[in-house]
Amino acid sequence: MTERRSGKFAHRYTNSGRIESICLTCFVTLCRCFTTEEMICREAEHVCDPEALLVSAQLEQA
Ligand SMILES: [Zn+2]
């Protein structure tokens, strides 16, 4: 197993009944999925975007 983070995603249900998954590290919306299986799959595939991380780091300093 390679390095992976877990438990770093926020989930919320949209009005259209989809599950929205947001990475709490880089604040990217991964998906708006219909099923938890699909969501878990997207989360497993997700790699944080270094540029997005840079932006969020700059925002924290501001
Ligand atoms: Zn991320």
N, CA, C, O and the ligand as a Tripos MOL2 file, in Angstrom:
@<TRIPOS>MOLECULE
protein
  249   247    63     0     0
PROTEIN
NO_CHARGES

@<TRIPOS>ATOM
      1 N           0.8350   -1.2250    0.0000 N.3       1 MET1
      2 CA          0.0000    0.0000    0.0000 C.3       1 MET1
      3 C           0.8590    1.2610    0.0000 C.2       1 MET1
      4 O           1.8060    1.3800    0.7770 O.2       1 MET1
      5 N           0.5270    2.1690   -0.8530 N.am      2 THR2
      6 CA          1.2430    3.4400   -0.8630 C.3       2 THR2
      7 C           0.6530    4.3670    0.1950 C.2       2 THR2
      8 O          -0.3780    4.0850    0.8060 O.2       2 THR2
      9 N           1.3290    5.4470    0.3780 N.am      3 GLU3
     10 CA          0.8480    6.4210    1.3570 C.3       3 GLU3
     11 C          -0.5380    6.9240    0.9770 C.2       3 GLU3
     12 O          -0.7730    7.2980   -0.1720 O.2       3 GLU3
     13 N          -1.4410    6.9340    1.9250 N.am      4 ARG4
     14 CA         -2.7430    7.5050    1.6210 C.3       4 ARG4
     15 C          -3.3410    8.1300    2.8650 C.2       4 ARG4
     16 O          -3.1450    7.6660    3.9880 O.2       4 ARG4
     17 N          -4.0610    9.1750    2.6250 N.am      5 ARG5
     18 CA         -4.7300    9.8340    3.7330 C.3       5 ARG5
     19 C          -6.1600    9.3360    3.7750 C.2       5 ARG5
     20 O          -6.7500    9.0220    2.7420 O.2       5 ARG5
     21 N          -6.6980    9.2680    4.9450 N.am      6 SER6
     22 CA         -8.0870    8.8630    5.0480 C.3       6 SER6
     23 C          -8.7970    9.7610    6.0470 C.2       6 SER6
     24 O          -8.1720   10.3800    6.9080 O.2       6 SER6
     25 N         -10.0780    9.8160    5.9160 N.am      7 GLY7
     26 CA        -10.8620   10.6250    6.8320 C.3       7 GLY7
     27 C         -10.6710   12.1080    6.6370 C.2       7 GLY7
     28 O         -10.8900   12.8990    7.5540 O.2       7 GLY7
     29 N         -10.2610   12.4890    5.4330 N.am      8 LYS8
     30 CA        -10.0040   13.8980    5.1630 C.3       8 LYS8
     31 C         -11.0220   14.4830    4.1950 C.2       8 LYS8
     32 O         -10.7320   15.4440    3.4830 O.2       8 LYS8
     33 N         -12.1810   13.9160    4.1730 N.am      9 PHE9
     34 CA        -13.1860   14.3760    3.2240 C.3       9 PHE9
     35 C         -14.4650   14.7730    3.9540 C.2       9 PHE9
     36 O         -14.9160   14.1010    4.8810 O.2       9 PHE9
     37 N         -15.0200   15.8680    3.5090 N.am     10 ALA10
     38 CA        -16.3110   16.2920    4.0400 C.3      10 ALA10
     39 C         -17.3940   15.8650    3.0670 C.2      10 ALA10
     40 O         -17.2330   15.9760    1.8520 O.2      10 ALA10
     41 N         -18.4870   15.3830    3.6060 N.am     11 HIS11
     42 CA        -19.5830   14.9190    2.7550 C.3      11 HIS11
     43 C         -20.8260   15.7290    3.0470 C.2      11 HIS11
     44 O         -21.1090   16.0740    4.1940 O.2      11 HIS11
     45 N         -21.5560   16.0240    2.0010 N.am     12 ARG12
     46 CA        -22.8600   16.6270    2.2180 C.3      12 ARG12
     47 C         -23.7960   16.2310    1.0880 C.2      12 ARG12
     48 O         -23.3710   15.9420   -0.0310 O.2      12 ARG12
     49 N         -25.0340   16.2270    1.4040 N.am     13 TYR13
     50 CA        -26.0290   15.8350    0.4130 C.3      13 TYR13
     51 C         -26.5690   17.0760   -0.2670 C.2      13 TYR13
     52 O         -26.9470   18.0470    0.3890 O.2      13 TYR13
     53 N         -26.6000   17.0350   -1.5850 N.am     14 THR14
     54 CA        -27.1240   18.1570   -2.3420 C.3      14 THR14
     55 C         -28.6410   18.0250   -2.4680 C.2      14 THR14
     56 O         -29.2170   16.9790   -2.1680 O.2      14 THR14
     57 N         -29.2650   19.1000   -2.9140 N.am     15 ASN15
     58 CA        -30.7200   19.0930   -3.0920 C.3      15 ASN15
     59 C         -31.1640   18.0700   -4.1280 C.2      15 ASN15
     60 O         -32.2930   17.5800   -4.0900 O.2      15 ASN15
     61 N         -30.2680   17.7560   -5.0510 N.am     16 SER16
     62 CA        -30.6260   16.7930   -6.0910 C.3      16 SER16
     63 C         -30.3900   15.3570   -5.6450 C.2      16 SER16
     64 O         -30.5540   14.4270   -6.4350 O.2      16 SER16
     65 N         -30.0010   15.1670   -4.3670 N.am     17 GLY17
     66 CA        -29.8700   13.8240   -3.8390 C.3      17 GLY17
     67 C         -28.5140   13.1910   -4.0630 C.2      17 GLY17
     68 O         -28.3270   11.9990   -3.8180 O.2      17 GLY17
     69 N         -27.5680   13.9890   -4.5270 N.am     18 ARG18
     70 CA        -26.2260   13.4520   -4.7140 C.3      18 ARG18
     71 C         -25.3950   13.6940   -3.4600 C.2      18 ARG18
     72 O         -25.7090   14.5460   -2.6290 O.2      18 ARG18
     73 N         -24.3360   12.9220   -3.3560 N.am     19 ILE19
     74 CA        -23.4030   13.1100   -2.2520 C.3      19 ILE19
     75 C         -22.2140   13.8940   -2.7790 C.2      19 ILE19
     76 O         -21.5470   13.4850   -3.7290 O.2      19 ILE19
     77 N         -21.9670   15.0150   -2.1480 N.am     20 GLU20
     78 CA        -20.8390   15.8340   -2.5530 C.3      20 GLU20
     79 C         -19.6800   15.5310   -1.6090 C.2      20 GLU20
     80 O         -19.8470   15.5130   -0.3900 O.2      20 GLU20
     81 N         -18.5250   15.2980   -2.1780 N.am     21 SER21
     82 CA        -17.3540   15.0020   -1.3650 C.3      21 SER21
     83 C         -16.3090   16.0790   -1.5800 C.2      21 SER21
     84 O         -15.9190   16.3590   -2.7140 O.2      21 SER21
     85 N         -15.8590   16.6780   -0.4950 N.am     22 ILE22
     86 CA        -14.8930   17.7690   -0.5710 C.3      22 ILE22
     87 C         -13.6480   17.3760    0.2120 C.2      22 ILE22
     88 O         -13.7340   16.9520    1.3640 O.2      22 ILE22
     89 N         -12.4930   17.5210   -0.4220 N.am     23 CYS23
     90 CA        -11.2360   17.2280    0.2500 C.3      23 CYS23
     91 C         -10.9240   18.3370    1.2410 C.2      23 CYS23
     92 O         -10.8950   19.5120    0.8750 O.2      23 CYS23
     93 N         -10.6930   17.9690    2.4850 N.am     24 LEU24
     94 CA        -10.4350   18.9710    3.5170 C.3      24 LEU24
     95 C          -8.9860   19.4390    3.5120 C.2      24 LEU24
     96 O          -8.6150   20.3480    4.2560 O.2      24 LEU24
     97 N          -8.1810   18.8220    2.6810 N.am     25 THR25
     98 CA         -6.7830   19.2410    2.5950 C.3      25 THR25
     99 C          -6.5890   20.2980    1.5060 C.2      25 THR25
    100 O          -5.9420   21.3190    1.7370 O.2      25 THR25
    101 N          -7.1490   20.0520    0.3200 N.am     26 CYS26
    102 CA         -6.9500   21.0030   -0.7740 C.3      26 CYS26
    103 C          -8.2550   21.6880   -1.1800 C.2      26 CYS26
    104 O          -8.2560   22.5200   -2.0880 O.2      26 CYS26
    105 N          -9.3620   21.3520   -0.5220 N.am     27 PHE27
    106 CA        -10.6650   21.9970   -0.7210 C.3      27 PHE27
    107 C         -11.2030   21.8700   -2.1300 C.2      27 PHE27
    108 O         -11.9500   22.7260   -2.6050 O.2      27 PHE27
    109 N         -10.8190   20.8020   -2.7870 N.am     28 VAL28
    110 CA        -11.3600   20.5020   -4.1020 C.3      28 VAL28
    111 C         -12.6270   19.6580   -3.9200 C.2      28 VAL28
    112 O         -12.6730   18.7490   -3.0910 O.2      28 VAL28
    113 N         -13.6430   19.9800   -4.7090 N.am     29 THR29
    114 CA        -14.8240   19.1210   -4.7370 C.3      29 THR29
    115 C         -14.5350   17.9450   -5.6550 C.2      29 THR29
    116 O         -14.3920   18.1090   -6.8660 O.2      29 THR29
    117 N         -14.4500   16.7680   -5.0730 N.am     30 LEU30
    118 CA        -14.0620   15.5920   -5.8470 C.3      30 LEU30
    119 C         -15.1610   15.1550   -6.7760 C.2      30 LEU30
    120 O         -14.9210   14.8420   -7.9420 O.2      30 LEU30
    121 N         -16.3590   15.1360   -6.2600 N.am     31 CYS31
    122 CA        -17.4310   14.5470   -7.0370 C.3      31 CYS31
    123 C         -18.7790   14.9060   -6.4350 C.2      31 CYS31
    124 O         -18.8930   15.2960   -5.2730 O.2      31 CYS31
    125 N         -19.7740   14.7600   -7.2590 N.am     32 ARG32
    126 CA        -21.1510   14.7740   -6.7900 C.3      32 ARG32
    127 C         -21.7330   13.4460   -7.2390 C.2      32 ARG32
    128 O         -22.2210   13.3100   -8.3600 O.2      32 ARG32
    129 N         -21.6740   12.4920   -6.3610 N.am     33 CYS33
    130 CA        -21.9530   11.1140   -6.7330 C.3      33 CYS33
    131 C         -23.3520   10.7030   -6.3060 C.2      33 CYS33
    132 O         -23.9390   11.2690   -5.3830 O.2      33 CYS33
    133 N         -23.8630    9.7070   -7.0020 N.am     34 PHE34
    134 CA        -25.1710    9.1590   -6.6360 C.3      34 PHE34
    135 C         -25.0410    8.0580   -5.5930 C.2      34 PHE34
    136 O         -25.9780    7.7940   -4.8390 O.2      34 PHE34
    137 N         -23.8830    7.4210   -5.5520 N.am     35 THR35
    138 CA        -23.7270    6.2970   -4.6280 C.3      35 THR35
    139 C         -22.4770    6.4730   -3.7800 C.2      35 THR35
    140 O         -21.5120    7.1160   -4.1940 O.2      35 THR35
    141 N         -22.5110    5.8970   -2.5990 N.am     36 THR36
    142 CA        -21.3220    5.9410   -1.7340 C.3      36 THR36
    143 C         -20.1700    5.1630   -2.3450 C.2      36 THR36
    144 O         -19.0050    5.5200   -2.1670 O.2      36 THR36
    145 N         -20.5030    4.0890   -3.0720 N.am     37 GLU37
    146 CA        -19.4450    3.3030   -3.7020 C.3      37 GLU37
    147 C         -18.6340    4.1600   -4.6690 C.2      37 GLU37
    148 O         -17.4040    4.1120   -4.6780 O.2      37 GLU37
    149 N         -19.3360    4.9400   -5.4790 N.am     38 GLU38
    150 CA        -18.6530    5.8040   -6.4320 C.3      38 GLU38
    151 C         -17.8250    6.8470   -5.6940 C.2      38 GLU38
    152 O         -16.6980    7.1520   -6.0830 O.2      38 GLU38
    153 N         -18.3930    7.3840   -4.6360 N.am     39 MET39
    154 CA        -17.7050    8.4100   -3.8570 C.3      39 MET39
    155 C         -16.4130    7.8640   -3.2480 C.2      39 MET39
    156 O         -15.3720    8.5190   -3.2910 O.2      39 MET39
    157 N         -16.4910    6.6650   -2.6840 N.am     40 ILE40
    158 CA        -15.3170    6.0450   -2.0700 C.3      40 ILE40
    159 C         -14.2410    5.8230   -3.1240 C.2      40 ILE40
    160 O         -13.0490    5.9900   -2.8640 O.2      40 ILE40
    161 N         -14.6840    5.4470   -4.3070 N.am     41 CYS41
    162 CA        -13.7670    5.2220   -5.4080 C.3      41 CYS41
    163 C         -13.0500    6.5180   -5.7910 C.2      41 CYS41
    164 O         -11.8350    6.5240   -5.9860 O.2      41 CYS41
    165 N         -13.7940    7.6010   -5.8970 N.am     42 ARG42
    166 CA        -13.1980    8.9010   -6.2370 C.3      42 ARG42
    167 C         -12.2340    9.3610   -5.1570 C.2      42 ARG42
    168 O         -11.1770    9.9190   -5.4530 O.2      42 ARG42
    169 N         -12.5970    9.1290   -3.9140 N.am     43 GLU43
    170 CA        -11.7330    9.5390   -2.8010 C.3      43 GLU43
    171 C         -10.4310    8.7460   -2.8160 C.2      43 GLU43
    172 O          -9.3630    9.2820   -2.5220 O.2      43 GLU43
    173 N         -10.5310    7.4710   -3.1610 N.am     44 ALA44
    174 CA         -9.3330    6.6240   -3.2130 C.3      44 ALA44
    175 C          -8.3960    7.0810   -4.3220 C.2      44 ALA44
    176 O          -7.1750    6.9800   -4.2010 O.2      44 ALA44
    177 N          -8.9890    7.5900   -5.4170 N.am     45 GLU45
    178 CA         -8.1930    8.0330   -6.5590 C.3      45 GLU45
    179 C          -7.6070    9.4190   -6.3520 C.2      45 GLU45
    180 O          -6.6410    9.7960   -7.0160 O.2      45 GLU45
    181 N          -8.1870   10.1730   -5.4360 N.am     46 HIS46
    182 CA         -7.8380   11.5840   -5.3100 C.3      46 HIS46
    183 C          -6.4000   11.7970   -4.8400 C.2      46 HIS46
    184 O          -5.9310   11.1720   -3.8890 O.2      46 HIS46
    185 N          -5.7350   12.6840   -5.5280 N.am     47 VAL47
    186 CA         -4.4220   13.1660   -5.0910 C.3      47 VAL47
    187 C          -4.5310   14.6780   -4.9900 C.2      47 VAL47
    188 O          -4.9810   15.3330   -5.9310 O.2      47 VAL47
    189 N          -4.1270   15.2310   -3.8710 N.am     48 CYS48
    190 CA         -4.2640   16.6610   -3.6860 C.3      48 CYS48
    191 C          -3.4410   17.4230   -4.7220 C.2      48 CYS48
    192 O          -2.3180   17.0430   -5.0550 O.2      48 CYS48
    193 N          -4.0270   18.4950   -5.2150 N.am     49 ASP49
    194 CA         -3.3770   19.3360   -6.2040 C.3      49 ASP49
    195 C          -2.3950   20.2580   -5.4900 C.2      49 ASP49
    196 O          -2.8090   21.0590   -4.6520 O.2      49 ASP49
    197 N          -1.0990   20.1650   -5.8030 N.am     50 PRO50
    198 CA         -0.1040   20.9910   -5.1110 C.3      50 PRO50
    199 C          -0.3940   22.4830   -5.2390 C.2      50 PRO50
    200 O          -0.1540   23.2480   -4.3050 O.2      50 PRO50
    201 N          -0.9100   22.8960   -6.3960 N.am     51 GLU51
    202 CA         -1.2110   24.3170   -6.5850 C.3      51 GLU51
    203 C          -2.3540   24.7620   -5.6930 C.2      51 GLU51
    204 O          -2.3320   25.8680   -5.1520 O.2      51 GLU51
    205 N          -3.3430   23.9140   -5.5400 N.am     52 ALA52
    206 CA         -4.4580   24.2380   -4.6620 C.3      52 ALA52
    207 C          -3.9840   24.3080   -3.2150 C.2      52 ALA52
    208 O          -4.4550   25.1470   -2.4470 O.2      52 ALA52
    209 N          -3.0650   23.4430   -2.8440 N.am     53 LEU53
    210 CA         -2.5210   23.4630   -1.4970 C.3      53 LEU53
    211 C          -1.7680   24.7530   -1.2430 C.2      53 LEU53
    212 O          -1.8370   25.3150   -0.1500 O.2      53 LEU53
    213 N          -1.0430   25.2290   -2.2620 N.am     54 LEU54
    214 CA         -0.2940   26.4710   -2.1520 C.3      54 LEU54
    215 C          -1.2440   27.6310   -1.9170 C.2      54 LEU54
    216 O          -0.9960   28.4850   -1.0650 O.2      54 LEU54
    217 N          -2.3310   27.6580   -2.6750 N.am     55 VAL55
    218 CA         -3.3190   28.7280   -2.5330 C.3      55 VAL55
    219 C          -3.9220   28.7190   -1.1340 C.2      55 VAL55
    220 O          -4.0670   29.7730   -0.5140 O.2      55 VAL55
    221 N          -4.2720   27.5450   -0.6360 N.am     56 SER56
    222 CA         -4.8870   27.5000    0.6840 C.3      56 SER56
    223 C          -3.8780   27.8850    1.7650 C.2      56 SER56
    224 O          -4.2550   28.4640    2.7840 O.2      56 SER56
    225 N          -2.6000   27.5680    1.5520 N.am     57 ALA57
    226 CA         -1.5720   27.9710    2.5090 C.3      57 ALA57
    227 C          -1.4330   29.4940    2.5230 C.2      57 ALA57
    228 O          -1.2550   30.1010    3.5790 O.2      57 ALA57
    229 N          -1.5170   30.1030    1.3360 N.am     58 GLN58
    230 CA         -1.4150   31.5670    1.2480 C.3      58 GLN58
    231 C          -2.6190   32.2290    1.8990 C.2      58 GLN58
    232 O          -2.4950   33.2760    2.5350 O.2      58 GLN58
    233 N          -3.7730   31.6180    1.7370 N.am     59 LEU59
    234 CA         -4.9740   32.1780    2.3510 C.3      59 LEU59
    235 C          -4.8770   32.1370    3.8710 C.2      59 LEU59
    236 O          -5.3330   33.0520    4.5570 O.2      59 LEU59
    237 N          -4.2770   31.0630    4.3920 N.am     60 GLU60
    238 CA         -4.1340   30.9540    5.8460 C.3      60 GLU60
    239 C          -3.2210   32.0260    6.4040 C.2      60 GLU60
    240 O          -3.4030   32.4910    7.5290 O.2      60 GLU60
    241 N          -2.2290   32.4160    5.6030 N.am     61 GLN61
    242 CA         -1.2910   33.4310    6.0700 C.3      61 GLN61
    243 C          -1.8790   34.8240    6.0080 C.2      61 GLN61
    244 O          -1.4700   35.7040    6.7660 O.2      61 GLN61
    245 N          -2.8280   35.0360    5.1220 N.am     62 ALA62
    246 CA         -3.3840   36.3700    4.9080 C.3      62 ALA62
    247 C          -4.1940   36.8380    6.1250 C.2      62 ALA62
    248 O          -4.7350   37.9440    6.1180 O.2      62 ALA62
    249 ZN         -7.1030   16.9630   -1.7990 Zn       63 ZN63
@<TRIPOS>BOND
     1     1     2 1
     2     2     3 1
     3     3     4 2
     4     3     5 am
     5     5     6 1
     6     6     7 1
     7     7     8 2
     8     7     9 am
     9     9    10 1
    10    10    11 1
    11    11    12 2
    12    11    13 am
    13    13    14 1
    14    14    15 1
    15    15    16 2
    16    15    17 am
    17    17    18 1
    18    18    19 1
    19    19    20 2
    20    19    21 am
    21    21    22 1
    22    22    23 1
    23    23    24 2
    24    23    25 am
    25    25    26 1
    26    26    27 1
    27    27    28 2
    28    27    29 am
    29    29    30 1
    30    30    31 1
    31    31    32 2
    32    31    33 am
    33    33    34 1
    34    34    35 1
    35    35    36 2
    36    35    37 am
    37    37    38 1
    38    38    39 1
    39    39    40 2
    40    39    41 am
    41    41    42 1
    42    42    43 1
    43    43    44 2
    44    43    45 am
    45    45    46 1
    46    46    47 1
    47    47    48 2
    48    47    49 am
    49    49    50 1
    50    50    51 1
    51    51    52 2
    52    51    53 am
    53    53    54 1
    54    54    55 1
    55    55    56 2
    56    55    57 am
    57    57    58 1
    58    58    59 1
    59    59    60 2
    60    59    61 am
    61    61    62 1
    62    62    63 1
    63    63    64 2
    64    63    65 am
    65    65    66 1
    66    66    67 1
    67    67    68 2
    68    67    69 am
    69    69    70 1
    70    70    71 1
    71    71    72 2
    72    71    73 am
    73    73    74 1
    74    74    75 1
    75    75    76 2
    76    75    77 am
    77    77    78 1
    78    78    79 1
    79    79    80 2
    80    79    81 am
    81    81    82 1
    82    82    83 1
    83    83    84 2
    84    83    85 am
    85    85    86 1
    86    86    87 1
    87    87    88 2
    88    87    89 am
    89    89    90 1
    90    90    91 1
    91    91    92 2
    92    91    93 am
    93    93    94 1
    94    94    95 1
    95    95    96 2
    96    95    97 am
    97    97    98 1
    98    98    99 1
    99    99   100 2
   100    99   101 am
   101   101   102 1
   102   102   103 1
   103   103   104 2
   104   103   105 am
   105   105   106 1
   106   106   107 1
   107   107   108 2
   108   107   109 am
   109   109   110 1
   110   110   111 1
   111   111   112 2
   112   111   113 am
   113   113   114 1
   114   114   115 1
   115   115   116 2
   116   115   117 am
   117   117   118 1
   118   118   119 1
   119   119   120 2
   120   119   121 am
   121   121   122 1
   122   122   123 1
   123   123   124 2
   124   123   125 am
   125   125   126 1
   126   126   127 1
   127   127   128 2
   128   127   129 am
   129   129   130 1
   130   130   131 1
   131   131   132 2
   132   131   133 am
   133   133   134 1
   134   134   135 1
   135   135   136 2
   136   135   137 am
   137   137   138 1
   138   138   139 1
   139   139   140 2
   140   139   141 am
   141   141   142 1
   142   142   143 1
   143   143   144 2
   144   143   145 am
   145   145   146 1
   146   146   147 1
   147   147   148 2
   148   147   149 am
   149   149   150 1
   150   150   151 1
   151   151   152 2
   152   151   153 am
   153   153   154 1
   154   154   155 1
   155   155   156 2
   156   155   157 am
   157   157   158 1
   158   158   159 1
   159   159   160 2
   160   159   161 am
   161   161   162 1
   162   162   163 1
   163   163   164 2
   164   163   165 am
   165   165   166 1
   166   166   167 1
   167   167   168 2
   168   167   169 am
   169   169   170 1
   170   170   171 1
   171   171   172 2
   172   171   173 am
   173   173   174 1
   174   174   175 1
   175   175   176 2
   176   175   177 am
   177   177   178 1
   178   178   179 1
   179   179   180 2
   180   179   181 am
   181   181   182 1
   182   182   183 1
   183   183   184 2
   184   183   185 am
   185   185   186 1
   186   186   187 1
   187   187   188 2
   188   187   189 am
   189   189   190 1
   190   190   191 1
   191   191   192 2
   192   191   193 am
   193   193   194 1
   194   194   195 1
   195   195   196 2
   196   195   197 am
   197   197   198 1
   198   198   199 1
   199   199   200 2
   200   199   201 am
   201   201   202 1
   202   202   203 1
   203   203   204 2
   204   203   205 am
   205   205   206 1
   206   206   207 1
   207   207   208 2
   208   207   209 am
   209   209   210 1
   210   210   211 1
   211   211   212 2
   212   211   213 am
   213   213   214 1
   214   214   215 1
   215   215   216 2
   216   215   217 am
   217   217   218 1
   218   218   219 1
   219   219   220 2
   220   219   221 am
   221   221   222 1
   222   222   223 1
   223   223   224 2
   224   223   225 am
   225   225   226 1
   226   226   227 1
   227   227   228 2
   228   227   229 am
   229   229   230 1
   230   230   231 1
   231   231   232 2
   232   231   233 am
   233   233   234 1
   234   234   235 1
   235   235   236 2
   236   235   237 am
   237   237   238 1
   238   238   239 1
   239   239   240 2
   240   239   241 am
   241   241   242 1
   242   242   243 1
   243   243   244 2
   244   243   245 am
   245   245   246 1
   246   246   247 1
   247   247   248 2
@<TRIPOS>SUBSTRUCTURE
     1 MET1         2 RESIDUE 1 A MET
     2 THR2         6 RESIDUE 1 A THR
     3 GLU3        10 RESIDUE 1 A GLU
     4 ARG4        14 RESIDUE 1 A ARG
     5 ARG5        18 RESIDUE 1 A ARG
     6 SER6        22 RESIDUE 1 A SER
     7 GLY7        26 RESIDUE 1 A GLY
     8 LYS8        30 RESIDUE 1 A LYS
     9 PHE9        34 RESIDUE 1 A PHE
    10 ALA10       38 RESIDUE 1 A ALA
    11 HIS11       42 RESIDUE 1 A HIS
    12 ARG12       46 RESIDUE 1 A ARG
    13 TYR13       50 RESIDUE 1 A TYR
    14 THR14       54 RESIDUE 1 A THR
    15 ASN15       58 RESIDUE 1 A ASN
    16 SER16       62 RESIDUE 1 A SER
    17 GLY17       66 RESIDUE 1 A GLY
    18 ARG18       70 RESIDUE 1 A ARG
    19 ILE19       74 RESIDUE 1 A ILE
    20 GLU20       78 RESIDUE 1 A GLU
    21 SER21       82 RESIDUE 1 A SER
    22 ILE22       86 RESIDUE 1 A ILE
    23 CYS23       90 RESIDUE 1 A CYS
    24 LEU24       94 RESIDUE 1 A LEU
    25 THR25       98 RESIDUE 1 A THR
    26 CYS26      102 RESIDUE 1 A CYS
    27 PHE27      106 RESIDUE 1 A PHE
    28 VAL28      110 RESIDUE 1 A VAL
    29 THR29      114 RESIDUE 1 A THR
    30 LEU30      118 RESIDUE 1 A LEU
    31 CYS31      122 RESIDUE 1 A CYS
    32 ARG32      126 RESIDUE 1 A ARG
    33 CYS33      130 RESIDUE 1 A CYS
    34 PHE34      134 RESIDUE 1 A PHE
    35 THR35      138 RESIDUE 1 A THR
    36 THR36      142 RESIDUE 1 A THR
    37 GLU37      146 RESIDUE 1 A GLU
    38 GLU38      150 RESIDUE 1 A GLU
    39 MET39      154 RESIDUE 1 A MET
    40 ILE40      158 RESIDUE 1 A ILE
    41 CYS41      162 RESIDUE 1 A CYS
    42 ARG42      166 RESIDUE 1 A ARG
    43 GLU43      170 RESIDUE 1 A GLU
    44 ALA44      174 RESIDUE 1 A ALA
    45 GLU45      178 RESIDUE 1 A GLU
    46 HIS46      182 RESIDUE 1 A HIS
    47 VAL47      186 RESIDUE 1 A VAL
    48 CYS48      190 RESIDUE 1 A CYS
    49 ASP49      194 RESIDUE 1 A ASP
    50 PRO50      198 RESIDUE 1 A PRO
    51 GLU51      202 RESIDUE 1 A GLU
    52 ALA52      206 RESIDUE 1 A ALA
    53 LEU53      210 RESIDUE 1 A LEU
    54 LEU54      214 RESIDUE 1 A LEU
    55 VAL55      218 RESIDUE 1 A VAL
    56 SER56      222 RESIDUE 1 A SER
    57 ALA57      226 RESIDUE 1 A ALA
    58 GLN58      230 RESIDUE 1 A GLN
    59 LEU59      234 RESIDUE 1 A LEU
    60 GLU60      238 RESIDUE 1 A GLU
    61 GLN61      242 RESIDUE 1 A GLN
    62 ALA62      246 RESIDUE 1 A ALA
    63 ZN63       249 GROUP 0 **** ****
